[in-house]
């Protein structure tokens, strides 16, 4: 019954900004993250945030993207500034839930297109 639903994707000019949001149902998620996949490329990790607040970013987005979360509501957002054409990809929300075992979940993806 767990669902991750992304929103906020779209078309933007280089140098512009977008904010992606992910609304999650279910229990508390220990780790939430954003991945992206460009055509012809493998899926790559963009940003991670743990329940304690620690974050990590891919070198290609460091200083431009910011990940945040609301632990009570199980939501995660990705603020993307100074966008570049190479940021064009399908962006996926990801979550991990630790109970008696580890469960992993993926959103359906949202398209981000950055034009020159």
DOGURO-26546 format. One record per residue: residue number from 1; residue in three letters; x, y negated, z negated of N, C-alpha, C, O in turn. Coordinates in nm, 4 decimals. Atoms other than C-alpha are relative to their C-alpha. Layout:
<nodes>
+-----+--------+----------+----------+----------+----------+----------+----------+----------+----------+----------+----------+----------+----------+
| num | residu |   n_east |  n_north |     n_up |  ca_east | ca_north |    ca_up |   c_east |  c_north |     c_up |   o_east |  o_north |     o_up |
+-----+--------+----------+----------+----------+----------+----------+----------+----------+----------+----------+----------+----------+----------+
| NUM |    ALA |        X |        Y |        Z |        X |        Y |        Z |        X |        Y |        Z |        X |        Y |        Z |
...
+-----+--------+----------+----------+----------+----------+----------+----------+----------+----------+----------+----------+----------+----------+
</nodes>
This chain:
<nodes>
+-----+--------+----------+----------+----------+----------+----------+----------+----------+----------+----------+----------+----------+----------+
| num | residu |   n_east |  n_north |     n_up |  ca_east | ca_north |    ca_up |   c_east |  c_north |     c_up |   o_east |  o_north |     o_up |
+-----+--------+----------+----------+----------+----------+----------+----------+----------+----------+----------+----------+----------+----------+
|   1 |    UNK |   0.0814 |   0.1197 |   0.0000 |   0.0000 |   0.0000 |   0.0000 |   0.0862 |  -0.1268 |   0.0000 |   0.0335 |  -0.2375 |   0.0114 |
|   2 |    UNK |  -0.0902 |   0.1142 |  -0.0030 |   0.3079 |  -0.2254 |  -0.0097 |   0.0052 |  -0.0573 |   0.1409 |   0.0183 |   0.0166 |   0.2385 |
|   3 |    UNK |  -0.0096 |   0.0698 |  -0.1268 |   0.3124 |  -0.4835 |   0.2678 |   0.0858 |  -0.1242 |  -0.0148 |   0.0771 |  -0.1953 |  -0.1150 |
|   4 |    UNK |  -0.0783 |   0.1215 |  -0.0093 |   0.5598 |  -0.7551 |   0.3629 |  -0.0438 |  -0.0721 |   0.1267 |  -0.0351 |  -0.0163 |   0.2361 |
|   5 |    UNK |   0.0542 |   0.0753 |  -0.1120 |   0.4149 |  -1.0253 |   0.5877 |   0.0790 |  -0.1287 |   0.0165 |   0.0778 |  -0.2152 |  -0.0711 |
|   6 |    UNK |  -0.0797 |   0.1191 |  -0.0283 |   0.6430 |  -1.2851 |   0.7468 |  -0.0825 |  -0.1049 |   0.0738 |  -0.1792 |  -0.0730 |   0.1430 |
|   7 |    UNK |   0.0602 |   0.1102 |  -0.0729 |   0.5404 |  -1.6249 |   0.8773 |   0.1025 |  -0.1124 |   0.0129 |   0.2032 |  -0.1138 |  -0.0579 |
|   8 |    UNK |  -0.0836 |   0.1175 |  -0.0139 |   0.7004 |  -1.9484 |   0.9942 |   0.0911 |  -0.0017 |   0.1206 |   0.1580 |  -0.1021 |   0.1454 |
|   9 |    UNK |  -0.0825 |  -0.0028 |  -0.1194 |   0.8785 |  -1.8387 |   1.3102 |  -0.0565 |  -0.0891 |   0.1083 |  -0.1704 |  -0.1349 |   0.0997 |
|  10 |    UNK |   0.0439 |   0.0831 |  -0.1098 |   0.8593 |  -2.0356 |   1.6313 |   0.1151 |  -0.0461 |   0.0858 |   0.2258 |   0.0070 |   0.0779 |
|  11 |    UNK |  -0.0972 |   0.0583 |  -0.0920 |   1.0440 |  -2.2403 |   1.8920 |   0.0471 |  -0.1338 |  -0.0544 |  -0.0343 |  -0.2170 |  -0.0944 |
|  12 |    UNK |  -0.0564 |   0.1234 |   0.0526 |   1.2784 |  -2.5186 |   1.7835 |   0.1241 |  -0.0375 |   0.0809 |   0.1936 |   0.0492 |   0.1337 |
|  13 |    UNK |  -0.1198 |   0.0484 |  -0.0675 |   1.5489 |  -2.7341 |   1.9407 |   0.1236 |   0.0212 |  -0.0872 |   0.1142 |   0.0235 |  -0.2099 |
|  14 |    UNK |  -0.1252 |  -0.0101 |   0.0737 |   1.9125 |  -2.6875 |   1.8435 |   0.0169 |  -0.1207 |  -0.0915 |  -0.0101 |  -0.2342 |  -0.0524 |
|  15 |    UNK |  -0.0131 |   0.1038 |   0.1003 |   1.9876 |  -2.8856 |   1.5297 |  -0.1219 |  -0.0175 |  -0.0876 |  -0.1162 |  -0.0880 |  -0.1883 |
|  16 |    UNK |   0.1225 |   0.0104 |   0.0765 |   1.6335 |  -2.8508 |   1.4022 |  -0.0052 |   0.0979 |  -0.1149 |   0.0929 |   0.1658 |  -0.1453 |
|  17 |    UNK |   0.0183 |  -0.0827 |   0.1184 |   1.4927 |  -2.6637 |   1.1043 |  -0.1278 |   0.0813 |   0.0087 |  -0.2246 |   0.0410 |   0.0734 |
|  18 |    UNK |   0.1173 |  -0.0832 |   0.0187 |   1.2486 |  -2.3847 |   1.0286 |   0.0050 |   0.0598 |  -0.1396 |   0.1125 |   0.0780 |  -0.1967 |
|  19 |    UNK |   0.0084 |  -0.0680 |   0.1286 |   1.1288 |  -2.2266 |   0.7066 |  -0.0832 |   0.1266 |   0.0157 |  -0.2017 |   0.1200 |   0.0487 |
|  20 |    UNK |   0.0680 |  -0.1280 |  -0.0054 |   1.0393 |  -1.8576 |   0.7042 |  -0.0479 |   0.0383 |  -0.1391 |   0.0196 |   0.0124 |  -0.2387 |
|  21 |    UNK |   0.0550 |  -0.0467 |   0.1258 |   0.8196 |  -1.7109 |   0.4336 |  -0.0383 |   0.1463 |   0.0125 |  -0.0740 |   0.1932 |   0.1205 |
|  22 |    UNK |   0.0377 |  -0.1400 |   0.0054 |   0.7513 |  -1.3530 |   0.3294 |  -0.0851 |   0.0212 |  -0.1238 |  -0.0392 |  -0.0002 |  -0.2360 |
|  23 |    UNK |   0.0915 |  -0.0302 |   0.1088 |   0.4509 |  -1.2596 |   0.1173 |  -0.0058 |   0.1505 |  -0.0188 |  -0.0401 |   0.2238 |   0.0739 |
|  24 |    UNK |  -0.0075 |  -0.1422 |   0.0287 |   0.4859 |  -0.9207 |  -0.0498 |  -0.1081 |   0.0404 |  -0.0986 |  -0.1363 |  -0.0313 |  -0.1945 |
|  25 |    UNK |   0.0933 |  -0.0592 |   0.0937 |   0.2245 |  -0.7060 |  -0.2175 |   0.0696 |   0.1122 |  -0.0758 |   0.1766 |   0.1579 |  -0.0355 |
|  26 |    UNK |  -0.0558 |  -0.1102 |   0.0764 |   0.2888 |  -0.4392 |  -0.4800 |   0.0716 |  -0.0459 |  -0.1255 |   0.0468 |  -0.1552 |  -0.1764 |
|  27 |    UNK |  -0.0708 |   0.0245 |   0.1249 |   0.5197 |  -0.4253 |  -0.7794 |   0.1165 |  -0.0959 |   0.0201 |   0.1397 |  -0.1460 |   0.1302 |
|  28 |    UNK |  -0.1191 |   0.0843 |  -0.0039 |   0.8277 |  -0.6299 |  -0.8635 |   0.1068 |   0.0621 |   0.0894 |   0.1304 |   0.1829 |   0.0857 |
|  29 |    UNK |  -0.1079 |  -0.0446 |  -0.0873 |   1.1064 |  -0.6076 |  -0.6068 |   0.1338 |  -0.0477 |  -0.0551 |   0.1524 |  -0.1668 |  -0.0803 |
|  30 |    UNK |  -0.1296 |   0.0327 |   0.0578 |   1.4628 |  -0.5947 |  -0.7384 |   0.0850 |  -0.0829 |   0.0946 |   0.1503 |  -0.1781 |   0.0519 |
|  31 |    UNK |  -0.0783 |   0.0688 |  -0.1012 |   1.6261 |  -0.7118 |  -0.4160 |  -0.0888 |  -0.0357 |   0.1180 |  -0.1673 |   0.0469 |   0.1645 |
|  32 |    UNK |   0.0688 |   0.0420 |  -0.1207 |   1.4808 |  -0.9114 |  -0.1294 |   0.1021 |  -0.0641 |   0.0931 |   0.2005 |  -0.1229 |   0.0482 |
|  33 |    UNK |  -0.0989 |   0.0451 |  -0.0965 |   1.6573 |  -1.0086 |   0.1893 |  -0.0655 |  -0.0347 |   0.1321 |  -0.1806 |   0.0002 |   0.1583 |
|  34 |    UNK |   0.0366 |   0.0268 |  -0.1382 |   1.6318 |  -1.1398 |   0.5418 |   0.1042 |   0.0612 |   0.0922 |   0.2243 |   0.0426 |   0.0726 |
|  35 |    UNK |  -0.0823 |  -0.0522 |  -0.1082 |   1.7722 |  -0.9542 |   0.8417 |  -0.0442 |  -0.0634 |   0.1300 |  -0.1515 |  -0.1234 |   0.1370 |
|  36 |    UNK |   0.0401 |   0.0454 |  -0.1321 |   1.7703 |  -1.0502 |   1.2072 |   0.0591 |   0.0918 |   0.1062 |   0.1616 |   0.1565 |   0.0847 |
|  37 |    UNK |  -0.0453 |  -0.0819 |  -0.1109 |   1.8084 |  -0.8723 |   1.5386 |  -0.0242 |  -0.0741 |   0.1307 |  -0.1382 |  -0.1032 |   0.1668 |
|  38 |    UNK |   0.0074 |   0.0632 |  -0.1304 |   1.8851 |  -1.0396 |   1.8699 |  -0.0075 |   0.1069 |   0.1080 |   0.0351 |   0.2201 |   0.0850 |
|  39 |    UNK |   0.0058 |  -0.0986 |  -0.1086 |   1.8184 |  -0.8675 |   2.2046 |   0.1380 |   0.0557 |   0.0328 |   0.2335 |  -0.0201 |   0.0499 |
|  40 |    UNK |  -0.1256 |  -0.0646 |  -0.0318 |   2.0922 |  -0.6157 |   2.2777 |   0.0981 |   0.0094 |  -0.1145 |   0.2108 |   0.0549 |  -0.0951 |
|  41 |    UNK |  -0.0877 |  -0.0019 |   0.1159 |   2.2382 |  -0.6462 |   1.9279 |  -0.0598 |   0.0854 |  -0.1113 |  -0.1803 |   0.1105 |  -0.1139 |
|  42 |    UNK |   0.0475 |  -0.0750 |   0.1148 |   2.2161 |  -0.4416 |   1.6104 |  -0.0555 |  -0.0949 |  -0.1054 |  -0.0211 |  -0.2130 |  -0.1089 |
|  43 |    UNK |   0.0572 |   0.0797 |   0.1074 |   2.0182 |  -0.5632 |   1.3128 |   0.1088 |  -0.0370 |  -0.1005 |   0.1883 |   0.0480 |  -0.1408 |
|  44 |    UNK |  -0.1030 |   0.0478 |   0.0906 |   2.2333 |  -0.7751 |   1.0815 |  -0.0620 |  -0.0679 |  -0.1213 |  -0.1699 |  -0.1268 |  -0.1137 |
|  45 |    UNK |   0.0431 |   0.0644 |   0.1230 |   2.1987 |  -0.8977 |   0.7258 |   0.0285 |  -0.1493 |   0.0075 |   0.1389 |  -0.1902 |   0.0434 |
|  46 |    UNK |  -0.0130 |   0.1446 |  -0.0018 |   2.1405 |  -1.2730 |   0.7012 |   0.0211 |  -0.0559 |  -0.1400 |   0.1144 |  -0.1328 |  -0.1629 |
|  47 |    UNK |  -0.0070 |   0.0519 |   0.1359 |   2.0825 |  -1.3428 |   0.3321 |  -0.0664 |   0.0969 |  -0.0955 |  -0.1626 |   0.1647 |  -0.0595 |
|  48 |    UNK |   0.0509 |  -0.0897 |   0.1044 |   2.0168 |  -1.1497 |   0.0098 |  -0.0194 |  -0.0786 |  -0.1279 |   0.0600 |  -0.1670 |  -0.1599 |
|  49 |    UNK |   0.0196 |   0.0559 |   0.1330 |   1.8724 |  -1.2523 |  -0.3241 |  -0.0492 |   0.1097 |  -0.0927 |  -0.1432 |   0.1822 |  -0.0599 |
|  50 |    UNK |   0.0375 |  -0.0984 |   0.0987 |   1.8496 |  -1.0320 |  -0.6320 |  -0.0924 |  -0.0624 |  -0.1039 |  -0.1067 |  -0.1845 |  -0.1103 |
|  51 |    UNK |   0.0967 |   0.0492 |   0.0978 |   1.5981 |  -1.0588 |  -0.9147 |   0.0638 |  -0.0945 |  -0.1005 |  -0.0035 |  -0.1826 |  -0.1540 |
|  52 |    UNK |  -0.0713 |   0.0884 |   0.0903 |   1.8629 |  -1.2245 |  -1.1321 |   0.0404 |  -0.1327 |   0.0610 |   0.0908 |  -0.2203 |  -0.0093 |
|  53 |    UNK |  -0.0275 |   0.1258 |  -0.0662 |   1.9093 |  -1.4994 |  -0.8744 |   0.1268 |  -0.0043 |   0.0824 |   0.1489 |  -0.1018 |   0.1543 |
|  54 |    UNK |  -0.1231 |  -0.0020 |  -0.0782 |   2.2436 |  -1.3998 |  -0.7213 |  -0.0314 |   0.0090 |   0.1485 |  -0.1213 |   0.0825 |   0.1891 |
|  55 |    UNK |   0.0229 |   0.0037 |  -0.1439 |   2.2634 |  -1.4694 |  -0.3478 |   0.1281 |   0.0276 |   0.0771 |   0.2383 |   0.0039 |   0.0276 |
|  56 |    UNK |  -0.1095 |  -0.0190 |  -0.0939 |   2.4852 |  -1.3727 |  -0.0560 |  -0.0493 |  -0.0343 |   0.1397 |  -0.1657 |  -0.0119 |   0.1729 |
|  57 |    UNK |   0.0337 |   0.0413 |  -0.1349 |   2.4919 |  -1.5028 |   0.3003 |   0.1013 |   0.0522 |   0.0998 |   0.2191 |   0.0689 |   0.0681 |
|  58 |    UNK |  -0.0912 |  -0.0283 |  -0.1093 |   2.6373 |  -1.3967 |   0.6301 |   0.0841 |  -0.1235 |   0.0284 |   0.0360 |  -0.2361 |   0.0159 |
|  59 |    UNK |  -0.0891 |   0.1122 |  -0.0268 |   2.9356 |  -1.6114 |   0.7235 |  -0.0563 |  -0.0939 |   0.1066 |  -0.0329 |  -0.2146 |   0.1014 |
|  60 |    UNK |   0.0506 |   0.0794 |  -0.1100 |   2.7555 |  -1.7303 |   1.0357 |  -0.1090 |  -0.0988 |  -0.0411 |  -0.1359 |  -0.1942 |   0.0319 |
|  61 |    UNK |   0.1082 |   0.0875 |   0.0436 |   2.4750 |  -1.8955 |   0.8352 |   0.0322 |  -0.0736 |  -0.1286 |  -0.0463 |  -0.1579 |  -0.1720 |
|  62 |    UNK |  -0.0365 |   0.0611 |   0.1273 |   2.6557 |  -2.0011 |   0.5178 |   0.0083 |  -0.1518 |   0.0142 |   0.0717 |  -0.2032 |   0.1064 |
|  63 |    UNK |   0.0036 |   0.1447 |  -0.0033 |   2.5962 |  -2.3678 |   0.4439 |  -0.1155 |  -0.0566 |   0.0788 |  -0.1432 |  -0.1763 |   0.0704 |
|  64 |    UNK |   0.1132 |   0.0449 |  -0.0805 |   2.2990 |  -2.3853 |   0.6802 |  -0.1324 |   0.0601 |  -0.0468 |  -0.2360 |  -0.0060 |  -0.0409 |
|  65 |    UNK |   0.1206 |  -0.0708 |   0.0433 |   2.0490 |  -2.1299 |   0.5438 |  -0.0018 |   0.0107 |  -0.1514 |   0.1032 |   0.0196 |  -0.2151 |
|  66 |    UNK |   0.0175 |  -0.0181 |   0.1433 |   1.9098 |  -2.1020 |   0.1915 |  -0.1135 |   0.0980 |  -0.0256 |  -0.2244 |   0.0798 |   0.0247 |
|  67 |    UNK |   0.1017 |  -0.0971 |   0.0365 |   1.7223 |  -1.8026 |   0.0510 |  -0.0483 |  -0.0304 |  -0.1418 |   0.0304 |  -0.0690 |  -0.2282 |
|  68 |    UNK |   0.0573 |   0.0226 |   0.1312 |   1.4876 |  -1.8381 |  -0.2448 |  -0.1137 |   0.0985 |  -0.0220 |  -0.1645 |   0.1576 |   0.0733 |
|  69 |    UNK |   0.1079 |  -0.0929 |   0.0303 |   1.2259 |  -1.6289 |  -0.4231 |  -0.0766 |  -0.0441 |  -0.1230 |  -0.0264 |  -0.1194 |  -0.2065 |
|  70 |    UNK |   0.0838 |   0.0165 |   0.1169 |   0.9438 |  -1.6411 |  -0.6721 |  -0.0236 |   0.1402 |  -0.0542 |  -0.1003 |   0.2170 |   0.0040 |
|  71 |    UNK |   0.0069 |  -0.1357 |   0.0535 |   0.9780 |  -1.3312 |  -0.8901 |  -0.1408 |   0.0391 |  -0.0442 |  -0.1808 |   0.1546 |  -0.0298 |
|  72 |    UNK |   0.1343 |  -0.0301 |   0.0475 |   0.6284 |  -1.3577 |  -1.0354 |  -0.0945 |   0.0323 |   0.1149 |  -0.1832 |   0.1164 |   0.1005 |
|  73 |    UNK |   0.0894 |  -0.0181 |  -0.1137 |   0.4628 |  -1.3730 |  -0.6933 |   0.0554 |   0.0935 |   0.1060 |  -0.0131 |   0.1241 |   0.2036 |
|  74 |    UNK |  -0.0647 |  -0.0880 |  -0.0975 |   0.7067 |  -1.1455 |  -0.5079 |  -0.0007 |  -0.0610 |   0.1403 |  -0.0386 |   0.0039 |   0.2379 |
|  75 |    UNK |  -0.0151 |   0.0671 |  -0.1281 |   0.7632 |  -1.3977 |  -0.2321 |   0.1453 |  -0.0403 |   0.0197 |   0.2179 |  -0.0638 |  -0.0769 |
|  76 |    UNK |  -0.1348 |   0.0412 |  -0.0339 |   1.0845 |  -1.4868 |  -0.0540 |  -0.0070 |  -0.0917 |   0.1214 |  -0.0885 |  -0.0712 |   0.2114 |
|  77 |    UNK |  -0.0026 |   0.0960 |  -0.1092 |   1.1662 |  -1.7756 |   0.1783 |   0.1422 |  -0.0165 |   0.0511 |   0.2390 |   0.0084 |  -0.0207 |
|  78 |    UNK |  -0.1291 |   0.0293 |  -0.0612 |   1.4482 |  -1.8636 |   0.4151 |  -0.0096 |  -0.1358 |   0.0669 |  -0.0764 |  -0.1511 |   0.1692 |
|  79 |    UNK |  -0.0078 |   0.1326 |  -0.0585 |   1.5134 |  -2.2307 |   0.4824 |   0.1177 |  -0.0029 |   0.0968 |   0.2315 |   0.0210 |   0.0566 |
|  80 |    UNK |  -0.1014 |  -0.0025 |  -0.1041 |   1.7063 |  -2.2601 |   0.8094 |   0.0178 |  -0.1414 |   0.0548 |  -0.0737 |  -0.1971 |   0.1155 |
|  81 |    UNK |  -0.0328 |   0.1336 |  -0.0474 |   1.8740 |  -2.5920 |   0.8900 |   0.1130 |   0.0069 |   0.1025 |   0.1837 |   0.1072 |   0.1123 |
|  82 |    UNK |  -0.1055 |   0.0099 |  -0.1012 |   2.1080 |  -2.7025 |   1.1692 |   0.0024 |   0.1228 |   0.0894 |   0.1076 |   0.1827 |   0.1113 |
|  83 |    UNK |   0.0128 |  -0.1229 |  -0.0784 |   1.9821 |  -2.4200 |   1.3878 |   0.0791 |  -0.0075 |   0.1298 |   0.0898 |  -0.1129 |   0.1924 |
|  84 |    UNK |  -0.0789 |  -0.0147 |  -0.1208 |   2.1951 |  -2.2986 |   1.6771 |  -0.0660 |   0.1016 |   0.0917 |  -0.1407 |   0.1872 |   0.0445 |
|  85 |    UNK |   0.0570 |  -0.1000 |  -0.0912 |   2.0982 |  -2.1046 |   1.9914 |   0.0324 |   0.1436 |  -0.0400 |  -0.0497 |   0.2327 |  -0.0186 |
|  86 |    UNK |  -0.0366 |  -0.1348 |   0.0413 |   2.2843 |  -1.8018 |   1.8527 |  -0.0797 |   0.0501 |  -0.1201 |  -0.0681 |   0.1670 |  -0.1569 |
|  87 |    UNK |   0.0905 |  -0.0432 |   0.1061 |   2.0337 |  -1.7946 |   1.5651 |  -0.1262 |   0.0642 |   0.0560 |  -0.2052 |   0.1205 |  -0.0198 |
|  88 |    UNK |   0.1179 |  -0.0582 |  -0.0627 |   1.7693 |  -1.6795 |   1.8140 |  -0.0043 |   0.1505 |  -0.0244 |   0.0903 |   0.2221 |   0.0084 |
|  89 |    UNK |   0.0142 |  -0.1412 |   0.0345 |   1.6410 |  -1.3402 |   1.6975 |  -0.1382 |   0.0232 |  -0.0586 |  -0.2127 |  -0.0708 |  -0.0862 |
|  90 |    UNK |   0.1144 |  -0.0372 |   0.0817 |   1.3560 |  -1.1526 |   1.5390 |   0.0489 |   0.0129 |  -0.1434 |   0.1444 |   0.0856 |  -0.1707 |
|  91 |    UNK |  -0.0392 |   0.0000 |   0.1402 |   1.3793 |  -1.2096 |   1.1647 |  -0.0932 |   0.0907 |  -0.0798 |  -0.2153 |   0.0834 |  -0.0663 |
|  92 |    UNK |   0.0740 |  -0.0987 |   0.0766 |   1.2717 |  -0.9342 |   0.9248 |   0.0185 |  -0.0209 |  -0.1498 |   0.1301 |  -0.0424 |  -0.1971 |
|  93 |    UNK |  -0.0032 |   0.0001 |   0.1455 |   1.1853 |  -0.9488 |   0.5571 |   0.0240 |   0.1425 |  -0.0496 |  -0.0289 |   0.2382 |   0.0071 |
|  94 |    UNK |  -0.0364 |  -0.1299 |   0.0562 |   1.3252 |  -0.6628 |   0.3457 |  -0.0113 |  -0.0061 |  -0.1515 |   0.0196 |  -0.1084 |  -0.2125 |
|  95 |    UNK |   0.0122 |  -0.0044 |   0.1448 |   1.2574 |  -0.5551 |  -0.0111 |   0.0304 |   0.1393 |  -0.0522 |   0.0041 |   0.2395 |   0.0143 |
|  96 |    UNK |  -0.0271 |  -0.1245 |   0.0706 |   1.3710 |  -0.2868 |  -0.2543 |  -0.0756 |  -0.0004 |  -0.1320 |  -0.0803 |  -0.1014 |  -0.2022 |
|  97 |    UNK |   0.0732 |  -0.0166 |   0.1245 |   1.1635 |  -0.1571 |  -0.5432 |   0.0547 |   0.1205 |  -0.0748 |   0.0515 |   0.2328 |  -0.0245 |
|  98 |    UNK |  -0.0554 |  -0.1081 |   0.0815 |   1.3231 |   0.0475 |  -0.8185 |  -0.1032 |   0.0451 |  -0.1025 |  -0.1425 |  -0.0316 |  -0.1903 |
|  99 |    UNK |   0.0866 |  -0.0625 |   0.0996 |   1.0905 |   0.2780 |  -1.0089 |   0.0730 |   0.1238 |  -0.0504 |   0.1850 |   0.1134 |  -0.1003 |
| 100 |    UNK |  -0.0720 |  -0.1231 |   0.0317 |   1.1730 |   0.6428 |  -1.0784 |   0.0954 |   0.0381 |   0.1126 |   0.1819 |   0.1242 |   0.0959 |
| 101 |    UNK |  -0.0932 |  -0.0090 |  -0.1107 |   1.3450 |   0.6255 |  -0.7414 |  -0.0038 |  -0.1320 |   0.0758 |  -0.0875 |  -0.2176 |   0.0469 |
| 102 |    UNK |  -0.0090 |   0.1240 |  -0.0754 |   1.4395 |   0.3521 |  -0.4941 |  -0.0886 |   0.0072 |   0.1240 |  -0.0791 |   0.1008 |   0.2033 |
| 103 |    UNK |   0.0837 |   0.0142 |  -0.1177 |   1.1810 |   0.2445 |  -0.2370 |   0.0452 |  -0.1215 |   0.0801 |   0.0833 |  -0.2234 |   0.0226 |
| 104 |    UNK |  -0.0380 |   0.1102 |  -0.0872 |   1.2601 |   0.0234 |   0.0625 |  -0.1139 |  -0.0305 |   0.0963 |  -0.1872 |   0.0589 |   0.1385 |
| 105 |    UNK |   0.1100 |   0.0452 |  -0.0839 |   1.0228 |  -0.1811 |   0.2767 |   0.0484 |  -0.1045 |   0.0993 |   0.1421 |  -0.1794 |   0.0719 |
| 106 |    UNK |  -0.0292 |   0.0965 |  -0.1054 |   1.0353 |  -0.3859 |   0.5969 |  -0.1260 |  -0.0714 |   0.0439 |  -0.2338 |  -0.0121 |   0.0488 |
| 107 |    UNK |   0.1075 |   0.0731 |  -0.0634 |   0.8159 |  -0.6581 |   0.7360 |  -0.0044 |   0.0285 |   0.1487 |   0.0804 |   0.1004 |   0.2015 |
| 108 |    UNK |   0.0186 |  -0.0266 |  -0.1428 |   0.6940 |  -0.6593 |   1.0948 |   0.0899 |  -0.0857 |   0.0884 |   0.1072 |  -0.0554 |   0.2064 |
| 109 |    UNK |  -0.0884 |   0.0880 |  -0.0739 |   0.9292 |  -0.9382 |   1.2025 |  -0.0706 |  -0.1227 |   0.0537 |  -0.1896 |  -0.1186 |   0.0850 |
| 110 |    UNK |   0.0507 |   0.1236 |  -0.0579 |   0.8819 |  -1.2938 |   1.3244 |   0.1067 |  -0.0592 |   0.0912 |   0.2245 |  -0.0626 |   0.0555 |
| 111 |    UNK |  -0.0932 |   0.0479 |  -0.1017 |   1.0409 |  -1.4471 |   1.6343 |   0.0446 |  -0.1418 |  -0.0299 |  -0.0379 |  -0.2291 |  -0.0569 |
| 112 |    UNK |  -0.0584 |   0.1334 |   0.0083 |   1.2749 |  -1.7453 |   1.6011 |   0.0786 |  -0.0244 |   0.1278 |   0.1694 |   0.0520 |   0.1607 |
| 113 |    UNK |  -0.0678 |   0.0346 |  -0.1240 |   1.3868 |  -1.9103 |   1.9251 |   0.0544 |  -0.1417 |  -0.0106 |  -0.0202 |  -0.2358 |  -0.0379 |
| 114 |    UNK |  -0.0667 |   0.1298 |   0.0070 |   1.6381 |  -2.1966 |   1.9292 |   0.0502 |  -0.0345 |   0.1396 |   0.1323 |   0.0378 |   0.1960 |
| 115 |    UNK |  -0.0361 |   0.0423 |  -0.1346 |   1.6757 |  -2.3824 |   2.2585 |   0.1042 |  -0.1104 |  -0.0045 |   0.1122 |  -0.1859 |  -0.1014 |
| 116 |    UNK |  -0.1027 |   0.1028 |  -0.0096 |   1.9635 |  -2.6043 |   2.3710 |  -0.0586 |  -0.1312 |   0.0485 |   0.0138 |  -0.2297 |   0.0626 |
+-----+--------+----------+----------+----------+----------+----------+----------+----------+----------+----------+----------+----------+----------+
</nodes>
